[in-house]
Amino acid sequence: MTGIDFIGPSLRSAENQLANEIARFQGLPKPYRRNNRISEYLSRASFFDAFELGVQNHRNHGSGEMFRCLSYYSEDEENPARASKEEFGYVVILSAEFIRRLVKISSRLEAALDRRPRASSKPTLAGREPVLRQDRELNTLLAGDRRVSEPEALRLISKWPSEGPQIELGSWAVFCDLMRLIWLHEWAHALCGHLALLKNRRGISTFSEFSTKRSGGSPNEGRNFAPNEIMQALEVHADEFAVRYCIDGILWRRDPVAEIAGPRIDLVDRLLIFNVACSVFTIVWALEEAKYSPDDTFYPPALSVVSDKPSPIFVPTKSSHPPAVLRYDRLRAFQRELSTRYAVSSGHPELRLAVDSFSFDFLRTLGEISGYFPALEPMTVFIGHTHVQQQLEAYGDYLVEIGASLTPELERFCYLPTSSLDDNEPS
């Protein structure tokens, strides 16, 4: 088979052959397969993207090789997300244990989500809104210091809606957006040639999130970029692929969340939910950074006043991943860019300003239940640029420059679509 061979978590007989095939490859964890509400939501969140990318028949235009990627949820509890290049193609795996943790994180946001700003909301009487308090369990979950059992996740997910016709967006929608961001990010590593390039250059065949094995190093191969900075550039590229794909679907094409909640969707509220998912994504990754590399986080260096040479506006970290706050800044930048384009074409110029305003205000509400969220406010200011934003953008531009230098090699290894979803639909 070619394309994305997605082994869904539910026990569909059509996927049994693929599940059995995995057992033949040494080192691959066993697939997570159940018939329950968790598998139902996981399928809804990820199946369409896997199907759409799968039917596009991606091909490497140099070698003529067709893209093949086995993708599934696993029983592995050590690696939350990983993408690897194998002899037969590529493998992308998400851990069911990590997914259960995201189920509970999303659920713990529900009280705050009930207080989110909405253009269509009616004003409430003063004192009638529930008081929000710091949620210690949410903080523990965000930090990865709490495991969530399957019965507990099932209990939580049983409270989420099943069918429309008109469902309120809430924690379930945040969870779906998190799933889409992570899957698409990992698929990008394979589709865009990242894994093949690093295997060719350095013998690295696996990208594992939260990995401590991919340390920094000195520039090599006659280039001015250190190996870990190259890997950071590839991570930013994968983030861009993921967020552009998600936002493009929300604004112009098919949105799994809207198909569950529809038929009417408030785009401002929908994009606010997506921004909440980006915030959770950032905090989870930032707290992992602090565990395995406590001295290697992004920080604003003091500008020199005694030297004739200006100090750098940013200091690159030694990690294989860019700082989480930089990833957050880029995720929001891509979302804002596409929202602006949509607003112009659709005649709703207020869309981006409304999304930015509501997203910024809602961080303060989220801060009432977790002290981690207010740290994102300096990167969420939408009128003017803070000094921190300027530093992050300079760092991001540096990684884009690295990515541009890699373009000729990436073009050798990437896979391009040869058909579209419309080509595969019956006329």
Steps between C-alpha positions, in 0.01 A plus 500: 500500500600863458402828661420514871401155621310609810422230753212649694457419868163329445496130411418528132559174316635682195800616706583164657749412226691824557498445876640150451764635262644720775598192698746409224705816554732479797485787746155634408258516795168317497201699365238627742168358378170517687131544433408778742427873518872584502554321170187670362637847575851416382362378170291814457796725578754335271341273241402765246845662490663159455252415224538832320879489502493131411296540181720781370752240379814681611804415292868589511553665163867410486485128574136444410450330837144507632452616857407239759451567869361261760321706766334384819443548873723277711518331837846657548509715813851642454478702177199735473556556127758373254566490127760274340637396164499125448606279211143466374410869543407707804331442834318756717378395845314678780487350847158413643629589847586851379159525335323414826695778670383747233141382551517600865688825433231601253225401744652708781471808275121473482421740786718770342362431152153572632629851576665567165407820313263450208360757262159335517491472881249693703642702790469328835400666826789594726576234755309226318807344335668216690822587678805333346785377717848364437469138392789304651410186310505685169847633579618148584358368173658778294836421661463131416516393864166319498396193301140452395352150494276379220189473724554858614540625142189307396302659782606847390444446132154352565390856588601630157235529227443229242296656221357836394307660352631800698757437773672759716875514450690408813773280641430227245582744219828602665591131519423445131717798402786370714478163326503659157797725581710211626414256221559754225826614657632143503377424146679816382833358616451215252324679213728805495822297488622578854555138603666401174730803511618430855546131432708586195704765683539368851356150514205618712188309403259588784351822633371450854326779683645574844821322398819572692715309253518763228749743651659801343834517329747707305439605140604232253518426128642845432180675610447767761205323659536254786324163456251572778409833337427314176271269695329802657438642152338172396279504810380851417432389142291208629307738729427724201374206295270392783348837584452603138326171425271533804410865441453445128248229588321718755467797266467358151453126483403228748527530875439182707392708800247698294363179352432370851365830636330652193322602298565855627845601621610835641844539338630732772409247767635214290839667457507590869466128578788427264714761675423335835632173354816681389540637854470154656742362240752771596472452876533120482814529286647785707466303823669200338786728387550605859535135606764378259676827430443740792783734404415509132185706467444813297578818684541866400870593528585844630607742231856621533560865589879490536601325179496652153360171374131445575407188692290245312126549530463128578715211613446165322437212737687169484190283486386307194164679531448877481378665821131433557421872520653549156282218365197671656590832341533332160176303536309818571675687218396240243144498633481879486639508146239257368221670695596833343495347153160345566362824647597693187357242259177452697433864578532464879801721585421487872564125524868503592470789746210328675688167523814675628308703757298207633805269507703752699219566747435131547859433607419697815200280567715190447749657740236477773516118483871459418791734561673367188275683252581864589860440390368494142356853518822679388494283183128557441490881487347588164530878484865597472792275578652433838875461538452129562302467177775679308755255638285200417437626148874554449565146621224370274644687200837341575344152491317587178834602352638159594197335345552695180860379481371142525243541222704334221556191715143489629373515142696182430334316788147643523180353355257709298129427440407371156122505554244663727210382711260624231665269247404204719142599569222360283359743246 
